[in-house]
Amino acid sequence: MSYSNTIRRAWTENRLMSVLLELTYACNLDCTFCYNDLARVGQPLSLDQYRQLLDDLAELGLLNLTLSGGEPLAHPRFFDIARHARSLGFVIRLKTNGHAVRHAMAERIRNEVDPFIIEVSVHGASPETHDRQTRVAGSFERLVANIRTMKSLGLRVKANSVLTRWNEHEVEGMLALYDELGVLFQIDPEVKPRDDGDLEPLAIQASEKGRAKYRSALRARANRDGADIETVSTDAGPKPVVARTDKH
Protein backbone atom coordinates (compact mmCIF):
# COMPACT_ATOMS: atom_id res chain seq x y z
CA MET A 1 0.00 0.00 0.00
CA SER A 2 1.34 3.44 -0.92
CA TYR A 3 1.99 6.10 1.73
CA SER A 4 -0.86 8.26 0.42
CA ASN A 5 -3.29 5.33 0.55
CA THR A 6 -2.12 4.51 4.07
CA ILE A 7 -2.87 8.10 5.11
CA ARG A 8 -6.34 7.95 3.55
CA ARG A 9 -7.11 4.66 5.26
CA ALA A 10 -5.91 5.91 8.66
CA TRP A 11 -8.00 9.06 8.23
CA THR A 12 -11.10 7.09 7.20
CA GLU A 13 -10.72 4.66 10.11
CA ASN A 14 -10.14 7.52 12.58
CA ARG A 15 -6.84 6.01 13.67
CA LEU A 16 -4.05 7.79 15.54
CA MET A 17 -1.91 9.12 12.72
CA SER A 18 0.72 11.47 14.17
CA VAL A 19 2.39 12.08 17.53
CA LEU A 20 5.02 14.65 18.50
CA LEU A 21 7.31 13.76 21.41
CA GLU A 22 9.15 16.59 23.15
CA LEU A 23 12.12 14.65 24.50
CA THR A 24 13.70 17.46 26.52
CA TYR A 25 13.42 21.15 27.39
CA ALA A 26 17.20 21.52 27.06
CA CYS A 27 18.51 23.48 24.08
CA ASN A 28 21.84 24.73 22.77
CA LEU A 29 20.30 27.97 21.46
CA ASP A 30 18.38 30.72 23.26
CA CYS A 31 15.73 31.82 20.79
CA THR A 32 13.85 34.96 21.75
CA PHE A 33 10.39 33.62 20.93
CA CYS A 34 10.78 29.99 22.03
CA TYR A 35 7.38 28.58 23.03
CA ASN A 36 8.77 26.39 25.80
CA ASP A 37 8.26 27.39 29.42
CA LEU A 38 11.81 28.55 30.15
CA ALA A 39 11.53 27.92 33.90
CA ARG A 40 10.12 24.42 33.57
CA VAL A 41 12.46 21.59 34.47
CA GLY A 42 10.17 18.59 34.23
CA GLN A 43 10.73 14.98 35.21
CA PRO A 44 12.44 13.09 32.37
CA LEU A 45 11.19 9.66 31.40
CA SER A 46 13.56 6.72 31.60
CA LEU A 47 14.65 4.89 28.47
CA ASP A 48 12.44 1.94 29.45
CA GLN A 49 9.47 4.30 29.80
CA TYR A 50 10.13 5.74 26.35
CA ARG A 51 10.37 2.25 24.88
CA GLN A 52 7.07 1.28 26.51
CA LEU A 53 5.44 4.46 25.24
CA LEU A 54 6.65 3.79 21.71
CA ASP A 55 5.47 0.18 21.93
CA ASP A 56 2.04 1.41 23.03
CA LEU A 57 1.90 3.86 20.12
CA ALA A 58 2.78 1.07 17.72
CA GLU A 59 -0.06 -1.02 19.16
CA LEU A 60 -2.39 1.89 18.41
CA GLY A 61 -1.27 1.84 14.78
CA LEU A 62 0.62 5.13 14.83
CA LEU A 63 2.15 6.12 11.50
CA ASN A 64 4.06 9.41 11.92
CA LEU A 65 6.34 10.15 14.87
CA THR A 66 8.04 13.52 15.32
CA LEU A 67 10.96 13.80 17.73
CA SER A 68 11.29 17.32 19.05
CA GLY A 69 12.29 19.36 22.10
CA GLY A 70 13.75 21.73 23.23
CA GLU A 71 16.56 20.32 21.14
CA PRO A 72 15.97 16.57 20.81
CA LEU A 73 19.63 15.86 20.07
CA ALA A 74 20.46 17.25 23.52
CA HIS A 75 18.73 14.25 25.10
CA PRO A 76 21.46 11.86 26.31
CA ARG A 77 19.54 8.80 25.06
CA PHE A 78 18.30 10.31 21.81
CA PHE A 79 19.73 7.60 19.58
CA ASP A 80 18.48 4.79 21.81
CA ILE A 81 14.97 6.26 21.63
CA ALA A 82 15.17 6.95 17.91
CA ARG A 83 16.52 3.50 17.06
CA HIS A 84 13.65 1.87 18.94
CA ALA A 85 11.19 4.08 17.09
CA ARG A 86 12.75 3.06 13.79
CA SER A 87 12.53 -0.63 14.72
CA LEU A 88 8.76 -0.19 15.15
CA GLY A 89 8.39 1.11 11.61
CA PHE A 90 7.30 4.68 12.33
CA VAL A 91 7.75 7.40 9.73
CA ILE A 92 10.16 9.55 11.74
CA ARG A 93 10.47 13.31 11.53
CA LEU A 94 13.23 15.07 13.42
CA LYS A 95 12.64 18.68 14.47
CA THR A 96 15.97 20.25 15.40
CA ASN A 97 17.55 23.69 15.34
CA GLY A 98 20.30 22.04 13.28
CA HIS A 99 23.13 23.55 15.32
CA ALA A 100 24.60 20.20 16.38
CA VAL A 101 24.14 18.38 13.06
CA ARG A 102 27.68 18.47 11.76
CA HIS A 103 29.02 15.74 9.48
CA ALA A 104 29.53 12.97 12.03
CA MET A 105 26.16 13.64 13.66
CA ALA A 106 24.40 13.83 10.28
CA GLU A 107 25.91 10.50 9.24
CA ARG A 108 24.81 8.90 12.48
CA ILE A 109 21.27 10.24 12.08
CA ARG A 110 21.12 8.91 8.53
CA ASN A 111 22.48 5.48 9.44
CA GLU A 112 20.76 4.89 12.78
CA VAL A 113 17.51 6.86 12.56
CA ASP A 114 16.81 7.07 8.82
CA PRO A 115 14.31 9.93 9.22
CA PHE A 116 11.74 10.69 6.57
CA ILE A 117 12.69 14.34 6.93
CA ILE A 118 14.76 16.62 9.15
CA GLU A 119 13.10 19.93 9.97
CA VAL A 120 15.50 22.71 10.92
CA SER A 121 14.83 26.22 12.25
CA VAL A 122 15.84 29.10 9.97
CA HIS A 123 15.24 32.56 11.41
CA GLY A 124 16.44 34.85 8.65
CA ALA A 125 18.45 35.20 5.47
CA SER A 126 21.51 36.76 7.09
CA PRO A 127 23.75 36.14 10.10
CA GLU A 128 22.66 39.44 11.63
CA THR A 129 18.97 38.51 11.65
CA HIS A 130 19.20 34.78 12.41
CA ASP A 131 21.77 35.20 15.18
CA ARG A 132 19.76 38.03 16.72
CA GLN A 133 16.84 35.67 17.20
CA THR A 134 18.88 32.66 18.39
CA ARG A 135 21.12 34.86 20.58
CA VAL A 136 24.09 32.68 19.61
CA ALA A 137 26.79 34.27 17.47
CA GLY A 138 27.75 32.23 14.41
CA SER A 139 24.61 30.09 14.49
CA PHE A 140 23.49 31.12 10.99
CA GLU A 141 26.72 30.22 9.23
CA ARG A 142 26.91 26.96 11.14
CA LEU A 143 23.31 26.07 10.29
CA VAL A 144 23.77 26.76 6.58
CA ALA A 145 26.92 24.61 6.54
CA ASN A 146 25.09 21.84 8.38
CA ILE A 147 22.17 21.93 5.95
CA ARG A 148 24.59 21.55 3.05
CA THR A 149 26.17 18.60 4.83
CA MET A 150 22.81 16.93 5.43
CA LYS A 151 21.84 17.39 1.80
CA SER A 152 25.16 15.97 0.62
CA LEU A 153 24.46 12.83 2.66
CA GLY A 154 21.09 12.35 1.00
CA LEU A 155 18.98 13.56 3.92
CA ARG A 156 15.73 15.34 3.15
CA VAL A 157 15.60 18.75 4.83
CA LYS A 158 12.81 21.21 5.49
CA ALA A 159 13.27 24.75 6.80
CA ASN A 160 10.80 25.92 9.45
CA SER A 161 10.69 29.67 9.91
CA VAL A 162 8.60 32.06 11.99
CA LEU A 163 7.84 35.49 10.57
CA THR A 164 8.85 38.21 13.04
CA ARG A 165 9.38 41.94 13.14
CA TRP A 166 13.10 41.23 12.96
CA ASN A 167 13.08 39.10 9.80
CA GLU A 168 10.04 40.36 7.85
CA HIS A 169 12.30 42.54 5.69
CA GLU A 170 14.16 39.41 4.55
CA VAL A 171 11.23 37.33 3.28
CA GLU A 172 12.43 37.34 -0.32
CA GLY A 173 15.95 36.57 0.86
CA MET A 174 14.69 33.65 2.94
CA LEU A 175 12.84 32.19 -0.05
CA ALA A 176 15.99 32.59 -2.14
CA LEU A 177 18.00 30.86 0.58
CA TYR A 178 15.59 27.91 0.63
CA ASP A 179 16.00 27.62 -3.14
CA GLU A 180 19.78 27.83 -2.94
CA LEU A 181 19.92 25.11 -0.29
CA GLY A 182 17.35 22.95 -2.07
CA VAL A 183 15.08 22.51 0.94
CA LEU A 184 11.34 22.38 1.49
CA PHE A 185 10.01 25.14 3.70
CA GLN A 186 7.20 26.42 5.86
CA ILE A 187 6.86 29.92 7.26
CA ASP A 188 4.56 30.46 10.24
CA PRO A 189 3.29 34.06 10.08
CA GLU A 190 2.46 34.25 13.79
CA VAL A 191 4.63 34.29 16.89
CA LYS A 192 2.92 32.28 19.64
CA PRO A 193 2.86 32.84 23.42
CA ARG A 194 4.94 30.47 25.49
CA ASP A 195 3.34 27.29 26.78
CA ASP A 196 3.02 28.85 30.24
CA GLY A 197 1.03 31.78 28.81
CA ASP A 198 3.97 34.22 28.83
CA LEU A 199 3.26 36.86 26.17
CA GLU A 200 6.82 38.19 25.95
CA PRO A 201 7.52 36.56 22.53
CA LEU A 202 4.66 38.57 21.01
CA ALA A 203 6.81 41.69 21.31
CA ILE A 204 8.45 40.72 18.00
CA GLN A 205 5.23 39.75 16.23
CA ALA A 206 5.45 40.68 12.54
CA SER A 207 3.79 43.92 11.47
CA GLU A 208 0.74 43.99 9.21
CA LYS A 209 2.96 45.41 6.48
CA GLY A 210 5.40 42.56 7.00
CA ARG A 211 2.64 39.95 6.78
CA ALA A 212 1.31 41.50 3.59
CA LYS A 213 4.80 41.40 2.11
CA TYR A 214 5.10 37.77 3.15
CA ARG A 215 1.81 36.79 1.52
CA SER A 216 2.75 38.64 -1.66
CA ALA A 217 6.14 36.91 -1.82
CA LEU A 218 4.55 33.46 -1.40
CA ARG A 219 1.96 34.12 -4.09
CA ALA A 220 4.65 35.31 -6.48
CA ARG A 221 6.61 32.16 -5.81
CA ALA A 222 3.53 29.98 -6.29
CA ASN A 223 2.79 31.65 -9.61
CA ARG A 224 6.39 31.09 -10.67
CA ASP A 225 6.60 27.44 -9.64
CA GLY A 226 3.03 26.30 -10.19
CA ALA A 227 2.63 25.51 -6.50
CA ASP A 228 -0.49 25.86 -4.40
CA ILE A 229 -1.19 28.42 -1.71
CA GLU A 230 -3.45 27.11 1.00
CA THR A 231 -5.09 28.92 3.89
CA VAL A 232 -5.40 27.04 7.13
CA SER A 233 -7.26 28.28 10.18
CA THR A 234 -9.02 26.95 13.24
CA ASP A 235 -11.10 30.06 13.74
CA ALA A 236 -12.56 32.99 11.87
CA GLY A 237 -9.47 35.15 12.36
CA PRO A 238 -6.60 35.88 10.00
CA LYS A 239 -5.46 32.72 8.23
CA PRO A 240 -1.81 31.70 8.13
CA VAL A 241 -0.61 30.94 4.62
CA VAL A 242 1.20 27.73 3.84
CA ALA A 243 3.04 27.28 0.56
CA ARG A 244 3.14 23.86 -1.01
CA THR A 245 6.14 23.66 -3.29
CA ASP A 246 5.29 20.26 -4.72
CA LYS A 247 4.05 20.35 -8.29
CA HIS A 248 1.11 18.28 -9.51
N, C-alpha and C positions, 0 to 999 in steps of 0.2 A: 504494500500500500504506500502511495506517495505521501510526502509530508503534508501537502495541502489537503489530501483526502483524510489523513489522520486528524488534522485540525478540524475539518468539517464534522467528522464523526464525533470527536470529543465535544464539540459545541452542541451538536444535536442531542447527544446523550447526557448533556449537562454534567460532564465530568470535570474534575479538577485539572486545569490545563497548565497553569503557570504559578510558580511560587518564587518569591525573592527572599533569600536568607541574608540578613545582615550579620556577618560573622563576628564583627568587632566594631567598637567605636573608635579604636586607635587609628591614627592617620599620620602620614609623613608630610602632609601639607597643612595649611591653616587658612582655608578659603573663607573669605569674608562672609559669604551668604550660605555657608553649610547648614543644611536642615537638621543635622543631629543636635541633640541636647548636649551642649559642650560640657556641662557639669555632671552628666550622667556617667557612672562607672559601670554599673550592671554586674550581673553574676554570670560569667562565661560558662557555657555548656562544656562538658567533658567530650573527648573524642568518641567515647562509647555512646553518649547521649546523641551526638550528631549522627552517628551511624544508625542508631535506632530510629531517629527522626527521618532520615533518608529512606530507610527500609519501609517505614510507615507510608511515606509519600509514594513510594513505588507500588505498594499494595493498593493505594488509592488510584493508581493509573496515571500519575503525574507525567506530563510530557516535558515541559520547559522548566528548567531550574536556573535562576540567576543567583550568582554568588557576589555579594556586595558588602559594604561596610557603612561607615568608616572606609578604611582601605583594606580590602579582604586579604591582600598579600601580606599585611602586617600580622595576620593571625599565625601563631607559631605552628599550628597543625593544618595550615591551609591545604597543602598537597595531600595529606592523609584524607582530609574531608573530600577534596575534589576527586581524588582517585576512586574513592568509594562511590561517589555520585556517578562517575563515568562507568563504573562496573555495573551500575543499575540501569544503564541505558538512557539516562536523561539527556535531553538537548541542553547543553550547558552554555550559559552566557556568563561572561566575567565582566563586572563593572568595576573599573579601576581608574585611578587618576593617571596611571601610566608611568609615574615617576620612577618606580622600581624595576620596570620591565626593560632592563638592558639585555644584551645578547644572551648571556647564560640563562637568565630568568625566562626570557622569551622561548628559548629552546626547551626548557624544562616544562613550561606551560604547554607548548605544542605536543611534546612527547608524552607527558603524563596526564594532562587534562583533556587535550584535544577539543577545545571549546568550539562551539558553532560560530561564535563571534566574541571579540573583545571590544567592549565599549570603554572609551577613554574620555576624559574631561578636557575640553579645549575652551579656554576662557577669553580668547582674543586672537588677533592676527599678528600680534607683535609681542616681543618680550616685555615692553613697558606695560601693556594692558594685561596680558595673562599673568605676569608675575605680581602685578598690583593686586589682583584678585586672590592669588594663591598665597601671597605674602611670603614667598620663598624665591629668592633671587636665583636666576638661572633655570627655573623650572620650565619655561617655554622652550628654550633651546634643547634641553634634555628630553622633553616630551616629543618634540618633532623628530629628534634623532631616534628615539625609541620606537615611534610609529614606523619610521622607515625600516628599522630592524625587524619589527614584527611582520611588515609586508614582505620583506625579503625572505622571510622564513615560511611564507605561504599562509600566514594567519590573516583571517578576515577581521578588519578593524572598522569600527564606527565611532565617529566623534559626537559626543554629547555636549551641547553648549547651552548656556543660559544667557538670555539677552539681559543686559544691565545698562545702567546709565554710563558705566565706564567703558563698555565695548560696543555700544550701539553705533558709534561712528565708524566701526570697522566691519560692518556686516558684509559688504562686498568683498573685503579682504579675507574674511573668514571663509566665505564660499569659495574664493579662489584658492585658499590654502587647502580646503577639503579636496578640491580638484587636483591640485598639485600632488597631494599625498595619496590620492586614489582611494579615499575612504568614503563610506556611507556617512550620513550625518542626520542629526535632529537638533533643532534649536527650540528650546522652551522659551516663550516670550514673557514668562512671568517668574519673578523671584518669589519663593514661598516663605512663610514664617517657619521658624524652627519647630521641631516636633513638640517642644515644651510650650509652644505658644509665643515665644519671644519674637517680637516684630522687628528687631534690629536689622535683619537682612533687607527688609523692605526699603531701607534708606537709599539703596542703590537700584531700586526698581527702574526699569527703562521708562523714558518719557514717551508721551503719546506720539511725538514727532519721530522718535526712534523706532517705535513699533510700526508706524506707517512706513518708514524706510525699510524696515525688515520685511514687511509683507510685500512691498513693491519689489524688493530684490528677489524674493522667493518666486514671485509670479514671473518675473523676467527670466529667471533660470528655468522654470517649468516650461515656459513658451519656447525657450531655446532647446531644451532637451526632450521635449515631449513627455514630461513627467506630469503627475497629478498633484494638485494642491487640495488637501482635504481639511475641513474644519472639524474639530472635535471639541465637544463641550459637555459638561454634566449639568449645566444650568442655563439660564437664559442670558447670562452675561457675555462679555467679549469672548470670542472663541480663539484659542490658540491655533496657529496654523502649522501643519506638519507637511513637509515636502516629501513626496515619494519619488526617489530618483530612479526607480526601476522602470524600464520601458515595456510596453505591452505589444 
